[in-house]
Amino acid sequence: MLTLAKSEKGRTAAVTEETADDILSMQDAGKHVGYEKLDRLLGAIYEGPMESPPWSTALQQMRDVLEASHVTLMLRPPSSESQGVMINTGKVNQQATESYETHFFALDPFVRLPEGEVITAEELIGKQQWLKSPMYQDYLRPLNIRHLMGADIYTKEGIECRLRLTRPNDAATFSPEDKALCRFLLPHLKRSLRLHARLDYLECDRQLFAGAINRMLLGMISFGQDGSILELNQEAQRILGEKDGISRSGSGIALSSNQENRELQRMLRQALTGGATGTGPAVVEAMSVTRPSGRAKIGIVVRAVPIGKWSESKQRPAAAIFLRDAESSGAQPSQEVVRRLFGLTRMEAALALLLADGLTLDEAAEQLNVMRNTARTHLRSIFCKTGVTRQTMLVRMLLNSVVSLG
């Protein structure tokens, strides 16, 4: 017999085997599918946010346990504005998937299901109406899909996620026990979806700031507690790849100069120790790296990454090194950004960027293919619009503005 279970609203309901919306207890769920299988399935649900695509293992295990042809998780249901994001298991017909994303989603009556309810399409709209629907006749039937069961998940973060399971024509309908097991899994999947949303938010933040650092041509290398490199951005890869005074060495980095290398390793050890204790060096340490090629030195800043209050992972960043190559010539900032930021014309924006890049007025005029007097006229207009009175002030203002982020 199934046991008593509490709904999400806290109501206690008597659950029987004949009730379509039964909720299995953990003990009954274990008996129904086997404790080992249930443990693996729940583990896969919570590890799903770290997979790519997410929940692929959990959906496959759910498909096996419920003997379904397909299990589909629509993280973002298709709409007229977007094809959505769907994760499919089972034998997937790519053409059929694209047909649903571009056309049949609008004909699908099996949507906007009550929160937390597990229901079949026939229960929702009636057997005859479902079997006569264009969704079944034109889309599912040719794919040998007869039985459709699903549930929708809604969260306070605005997530609307759809879980759909199918069986073919020659299979049995989904039983009350199948629906009870599916309903048992829903709260766990909902929690995992919220974890995924949080991780996605943090990853978006990370990508945004990583992109800004790359645009500023600042190399960054993060180190684990053992001093090994965890991550390095695009600019750091470029600098290390040149092997001009600084390069990768095993799992860390090394400098060509033995004296400079000893100093860098001392600074790094101190930062790692400070990060582990939460104290860190009182002053951020810095040094310059000599390049055998004779090019300008590379500036280095080393700082600890303070440990969080609840941090426990040994793979967290414990220290970071920032690199600056004074001779690096990255992507030219957008003229459109400069034009909009300071109210300049396109010619004025082009001239301002050339001056910020180190060209003299004569050199900039030659590159723009204009007379020197014309360039001086544009420069006076730039001064008027930006409020500066000297070329050095203009260059300083451009370099200190948000132009490099554009």
C-alpha positions as CSV (number, residue, x, y, z in Angstrom):
1,M,0.0,0.0,0.0
2,L,1.1,3.6,-0.6
3,T,1.5,5.8,2.4
4,L,0.3,9.2,3.4
5,A,2.0,12.1,1.7
6,K,2.0,15.9,2.0
7,S,1.2,18.1,-1.0
8,E,3.3,21.2,-1.7
9,K,0.6,23.3,0.1
10,G,1.1,21.2,3.2
11,R,-2.2,19.4,3.0
12,T,-2.1,15.7,4.1
13,A,-4.1,13.4,1.8
14,A,-4.9,9.7,1.9
15,V,-3.2,8.1,-1.1
16,T,-4.5,4.9,-2.6
17,E,-3.3,2.9,-5.6
18,E,-6.5,3.8,-7.6
19,T,-5.8,7.6,-7.4
20,A,-4.2,9.0,-10.6
21,D,-2.2,11.6,-8.7
22,D,-0.7,9.4,-6.1
23,I,2.5,10.5,-4.5
24,L,4.9,7.7,-3.5
25,S,6.8,7.9,-0.3
26,M,10.6,7.4,-0.5
27,Q,10.1,3.9,0.9
28,D,7.4,3.0,-1.6
29,A,9.3,4.5,-4.5
30,G,12.3,2.4,-3.6
31,K,10.2,-0.7,-3.5
32,H,8.5,0.2,-6.8
33,V,11.7,0.6,-8.9
34,G,14.4,-0.8,-6.6
35,Y,16.4,1.3,-4.1
36,E,19.6,1.2,-6.1
37,K,17.9,2.5,-9.2
38,L,16.1,5.2,-7.3
39,D,19.3,6.3,-5.6
40,R,21.0,6.6,-9.0
41,L,18.0,8.5,-10.5
42,L,17.8,11.0,-7.7
43,G,21.6,11.5,-7.8
44,A,21.4,12.1,-11.6
45,I,18.7,14.6,-11.1
46,Y,20.8,16.7,-8.7
47,E,23.9,16.3,-10.7
48,G,22.0,17.3,-13.9
49,P,22.9,21.0,-13.8
50,M,26.6,20.1,-14.1
51,E,26.1,18.0,-17.3
52,S,26.0,19.1,-20.9
53,P,23.3,18.9,-22.0
54,P,21.9,19.1,-18.5
55,W,19.9,16.2,-17.0
56,S,20.8,13.9,-19.9
57,T,21.7,11.0,-17.6
58,A,18.6,11.5,-15.4
59,L,16.2,11.6,-18.4
60,Q,17.8,8.4,-19.8
61,Q,17.4,6.7,-16.4
62,M,13.8,8.0,-16.1
63,R,13.1,6.6,-19.6
64,D,14.4,3.2,-18.6
65,V,12.6,3.1,-15.3
66,L,9.2,4.1,-16.8
67,E,9.7,2.1,-20.0
68,A,9.1,5.1,-22.2
69,S,10.1,5.7,-25.8
70,H,11.1,9.2,-25.2
71,V,11.6,11.5,-22.2
72,T,11.8,15.2,-23.1
73,L,12.6,18.2,-20.9
74,M,11.6,21.5,-22.4
75,L,13.8,24.0,-20.4
76,R,12.3,26.8,-22.5
77,P,9.2,25.8,-24.4
78,P,9.1,26.8,-28.1
79,S,7.2,30.0,-29.0
80,S,6.6,32.3,-31.9
81,E,9.7,34.3,-30.8
82,S,12.1,31.3,-30.0
83,Q,12.6,27.7,-30.9
84,G,13.1,27.0,-27.2
85,V,15.5,24.7,-25.5
86,M,14.6,21.0,-25.4
87,I,16.6,18.0,-24.1
88,N,15.5,14.7,-25.7
89,T,16.3,11.0,-24.9
90,G,15.3,8.0,-27.0
91,K,15.4,7.7,-30.7
92,V,15.2,11.3,-31.8
93,N,14.0,12.4,-35.3
94,Q,15.7,15.7,-35.9
95,Q,13.3,16.7,-38.6
96,A,10.4,15.9,-36.2
97,T,12.0,18.0,-33.5
98,E,12.4,20.9,-35.8
99,S,8.8,20.6,-37.0
100,Y,7.6,20.8,-33.4
101,E,9.8,23.8,-32.7
102,T,8.7,25.7,-35.7
103,H,5.1,24.7,-36.3
104,F,3.4,22.0,-34.1
105,F,4.1,23.8,-30.8
106,A,1.3,26.2,-31.7
107,L,-1.1,23.2,-32.2
108,D,-0.2,21.4,-29.0
109,P,-3.1,21.3,-26.6
110,F,-1.1,19.5,-24.0
111,V,0.4,22.6,-22.4
112,R,0.1,24.8,-19.2
113,L,-0.6,21.8,-17.0
114,P,-1.5,22.4,-13.4
115,E,1.5,22.8,-11.1
116,G,2.8,19.6,-9.8
117,E,0.2,17.4,-11.5
118,V,1.1,14.4,-13.6
119,I,-1.5,13.8,-16.3
120,T,-2.0,12.1,-19.7
121,A,-3.2,13.9,-22.8
122,E,-6.3,11.8,-22.9
123,E,-7.1,12.7,-19.2
124,L,-6.7,16.4,-20.0
125,I,-8.8,16.8,-23.1
126,G,-10.6,13.5,-23.5
127,K,-9.6,10.4,-25.4
128,Q,-11.7,11.0,-28.6
129,Q,-10.8,14.6,-28.8
130,W,-7.1,13.9,-28.3
131,L,-7.0,11.1,-30.9
132,K,-8.8,13.4,-33.4
133,S,-6.5,16.4,-32.7
134,P,-4.1,17.6,-35.4
135,M,-1.3,17.3,-32.9
136,Y,-1.9,13.5,-32.6
137,Q,-2.9,12.8,-36.2
138,D,-0.4,14.9,-38.0
139,Y,2.6,14.8,-35.7
140,L,2.6,12.0,-33.1
141,R,0.9,9.2,-34.9
142,P,3.4,9.2,-37.8
143,L,6.2,8.9,-35.2
144,N,4.5,5.9,-33.6
145,I,3.7,7.7,-30.5
146,R,0.3,6.8,-28.9
147,H,0.6,7.5,-25.2
148,L,1.7,10.9,-23.8
149,M,2.2,11.8,-20.1
150,G,3.6,15.0,-18.7
151,A,4.0,17.5,-16.0
152,D,4.8,21.2,-16.0
153,I,7.1,22.9,-13.4
154,Y,6.9,26.6,-12.5
155,T,9.2,28.4,-10.2
156,K,9.3,31.9,-8.6
157,E,12.2,32.8,-10.9
158,G,9.9,32.6,-13.8
159,I,10.9,29.2,-15.1
160,E,8.3,27.3,-17.0
161,C,9.6,23.8,-17.7
162,R,7.7,20.9,-19.4
163,L,8.4,17.2,-18.8
164,R,7.0,14.8,-21.4
165,L,7.1,11.0,-21.6
166,T,5.8,8.9,-24.5
167,R,5.1,5.3,-25.4
168,P,4.4,3.7,-28.8
169,N,1.1,2.2,-30.2
170,D,1.8,-1.3,-29.0
171,A,2.7,-0.4,-25.4
172,A,0.5,-0.2,-22.3
173,T,-0.9,3.1,-21.1
174,F,0.9,4.9,-18.3
175,S,-0.4,3.3,-15.0
176,P,-1.3,5.1,-11.8
177,E,2.0,3.7,-10.4
178,D,3.9,5.3,-13.2
179,K,2.3,8.7,-12.6
180,A,2.8,8.3,-8.8
181,L,6.6,7.7,-9.4
182,C,6.8,10.6,-11.8
183,R,5.0,12.9,-9.3
184,F,7.4,11.7,-6.6
185,L,10.4,12.9,-8.8
186,L,8.9,16.3,-9.6
187,P,9.9,18.2,-6.4
188,H,13.5,16.9,-6.8
189,L,13.6,18.0,-10.5
190,K,12.1,21.4,-9.5
191,R,14.9,22.0,-6.9
192,S,17.5,20.9,-9.4
193,L,16.0,23.3,-12.0
194,R,16.3,26.2,-9.5
195,L,20.0,25.2,-8.9
196,H,20.6,25.2,-12.6
197,A,19.0,28.7,-12.9
198,R,21.3,29.9,-10.1
199,L,24.4,28.4,-11.7
200,D,23.4,29.8,-15.1
201,Y,23.1,33.3,-13.5
202,L,26.5,33.0,-12.0
203,E,28.0,31.7,-15.3
204,C,26.4,34.7,-17.2
205,D,28.0,37.0,-14.7
206,R,31.4,35.3,-15.0
207,Q,31.2,35.4,-18.8
208,L,30.3,39.1,-18.7
209,F,33.2,40.1,-16.5
210,A,35.6,37.7,-18.2
211,G,34.7,39.4,-21.5
212,A,35.3,42.8,-20.0
213,I,38.8,41.8,-18.7
214,N,39.6,40.4,-22.2
215,R,38.5,43.6,-23.9
216,M,40.8,45.6,-21.5
217,L,43.7,43.3,-22.6
218,L,44.3,42.2,-19.0
219,G,45.6,38.6,-18.6
220,M,44.3,36.7,-15.7
221,I,45.5,33.3,-14.3
222,S,43.8,31.7,-11.3
223,F,45.5,29.1,-9.1
224,G,44.3,26.3,-6.9
225,Q,45.4,25.9,-3.3
226,D,48.2,23.6,-4.5
227,G,49.6,26.3,-6.8
228,S,48.4,24.6,-10.0
229,I,46.7,26.7,-12.8
230,L,42.9,26.4,-12.7
231,E,42.0,28.8,-15.5
232,L,43.5,31.4,-17.7
233,N,41.8,33.9,-20.0
234,Q,42.5,34.6,-23.7
235,E,45.0,37.4,-23.1
236,A,47.0,35.3,-20.5
237,Q,47.1,32.4,-23.0
238,R,48.6,34.7,-25.6
239,I,51.2,36.1,-23.3
240,L,52.3,32.7,-22.0
241,G,52.2,31.3,-25.5
242,E,54.8,33.8,-26.7
243,K,57.3,32.3,-24.1
244,D,59.0,35.7,-24.0
245,G,60.1,35.9,-20.3
246,I,57.1,34.0,-18.9
247,S,55.6,30.7,-19.9
248,R,53.8,27.6,-18.5
249,S,55.9,25.1,-16.6
250,G,54.2,21.9,-15.6
251,S,50.9,22.9,-13.9
252,G,52.2,26.4,-13.0
253,I,54.1,29.2,-14.6
254,A,57.8,30.2,-14.6
255,L,59.9,33.2,-15.6
256,S,63.1,33.1,-17.7
257,S,65.1,35.1,-15.2
258,N,65.9,32.9,-12.2
259,Q,66.0,35.9,-9.8
260,E,62.6,37.1,-11.1
261,N,61.2,33.6,-11.0
262,R,62.2,33.1,-7.3
263,E,60.5,36.4,-6.5
264,L,57.3,35.5,-8.4
265,Q,57.1,32.0,-6.7
266,R,57.6,33.7,-3.3
267,M,54.7,36.1,-4.0
268,L,52.5,33.3,-5.2
269,R,53.2,31.2,-2.1
270,Q,52.4,34.1,0.1
271,A,49.1,34.8,-1.7
272,L,48.1,31.1,-1.6
273,T,48.8,31.0,2.2
274,G,46.8,34.3,2.7
275,G,43.9,33.0,0.6
276,A,43.7,29.8,2.6
277,T,43.6,31.6,6.0
278,G,41.3,34.4,4.7
279,T,43.9,37.1,5.6
280,G,45.9,37.5,2.4
281,P,48.8,39.9,2.0
282,A,48.2,43.4,3.4
283,V,49.4,45.0,0.2
284,V,48.8,43.6,-3.3
285,E,52.3,42.6,-4.6
286,A,53.6,43.5,-8.0
287,M,56.7,43.0,-10.2
288,S,57.8,43.4,-13.7
289,V,59.1,40.6,-16.0
290,T,62.1,41.1,-18.3
291,R,61.6,39.8,-21.8
292,P,64.6,38.3,-23.6
293,S,63.4,39.8,-26.9
294,G,64.0,43.3,-25.5
295,R,60.4,44.3,-25.7
296,A,58.8,46.3,-22.9
297,K,58.5,44.5,-19.6
298,I,55.3,42.6,-18.6
299,G,53.7,43.9,-15.5
300,I,52.4,41.4,-12.9
301,V,50.1,41.8,-9.9
302,V,49.6,38.9,-7.5
303,R,46.8,38.8,-5.0
304,A,45.1,36.3,-2.8
305,V,41.5,35.2,-3.3
306,P,40.0,35.2,0.2
307,I,38.3,32.0,1.2
308,G,34.5,32.3,1.6
309,K,32.8,31.7,4.9
310,W,31.5,28.3,3.9
311,S,34.1,27.4,1.3
312,E,35.3,23.8,1.4
313,S,36.4,22.8,-2.1
314,K,40.1,22.3,-2.8
315,Q,39.5,23.3,-6.4
316,R,38.4,26.9,-5.7
317,P,40.7,29.7,-6.8
318,A,43.1,30.6,-4.0
319,A,45.2,33.2,-5.8
320,A,45.2,35.2,-9.0
321,I,47.9,36.7,-11.2
322,F,47.1,39.6,-13.5
323,L,49.3,40.3,-16.5
324,R,49.7,43.4,-18.6
325,D,51.6,43.6,-21.8
326,A,52.3,47.3,-22.5
327,E,52.9,46.5,-26.2
328,S,49.7,44.5,-26.7
329,S,47.6,45.8,-29.6
330,G,44.1,44.4,-29.2
331,A,40.9,44.9,-31.1
332,Q,40.3,48.5,-31.9
333,P,37.4,50.0,-29.9
334,S,34.2,50.6,-31.8
335,Q,34.0,53.9,-33.5
336,E,30.3,53.8,-33.0
337,V,30.8,53.6,-29.2
338,V,33.1,56.6,-29.3
339,R,30.7,58.5,-31.5
340,R,27.7,57.9,-29.3
341,L,29.6,58.4,-26.0
342,F,31.0,61.8,-26.9
343,G,28.6,63.0,-29.6
344,L,31.2,63.0,-32.3
345,T,30.9,62.6,-36.1
346,R,32.3,59.4,-37.7
347,M,35.4,61.3,-38.9
348,E,35.9,62.8,-35.4
349,A,35.6,59.4,-33.7
350,A,38.1,57.8,-36.1
351,L,40.6,60.7,-35.5
352,A,40.1,60.4,-31.7
353,L,40.8,56.7,-31.7
354,L,44.0,57.1,-33.9
355,L,45.3,59.7,-31.4
356,A,44.5,57.4,-28.5
357,D,46.4,54.7,-30.3
358,G,49.6,56.8,-30.1
359,L,49.6,58.5,-33.5
360,T,50.5,62.2,-33.9
361,L,48.0,64.5,-35.6
362,D,50.0,64.4,-38.8
363,E,50.2,60.6,-38.8
364,A,46.4,60.4,-38.1
365,A,45.7,62.8,-40.9
366,E,47.7,60.8,-43.4
367,Q,46.0,57.6,-42.3
368,L,42.6,59.2,-42.7
369,N,43.7,60.6,-46.1
370,V,42.8,64.2,-45.1
371,M,44.8,67.4,-45.0
372,R,46.5,68.4,-41.8
373,N,44.3,71.6,-41.5
374,T,41.2,69.4,-41.9
375,A,42.4,67.2,-39.1
376,R,43.1,70.2,-36.9
377,T,39.5,71.4,-37.6
378,H,38.1,68.1,-36.5
379,L,40.4,68.1,-33.4
380,R,39.0,71.5,-32.4
381,S,35.5,70.2,-32.8
382,I,36.4,67.2,-30.6
383,F,37.8,69.5,-27.9
384,C,34.6,71.5,-28.0
385,K,32.4,68.5,-27.6
386,T,34.4,66.7,-25.0
387,G,35.4,69.7,-22.9
388,V,39.2,69.1,-23.1
389,T,41.7,71.7,-24.2
390,R,44.8,69.5,-25.1
391,Q,45.5,66.4,-27.1
392,T,47.0,64.6,-24.0
393,M,43.9,65.3,-22.0
394,L,41.8,63.8,-24.8
395,V,43.9,60.7,-25.0
396,R,43.7,60.3,-21.2
397,M,39.9,60.7,-21.2
398,L,39.5,58.1,-24.0
399,L,41.7,55.6,-22.2
400,N,39.9,56.1,-18.9
401,S,36.4,55.9,-20.4
402,V,34.3,52.8,-21.2
403,V,35.4,52.9,-24.8
404,S,37.7,49.8,-24.4
405,L,34.6,47.8,-23.3
406,G,32.9,48.4,-26.6
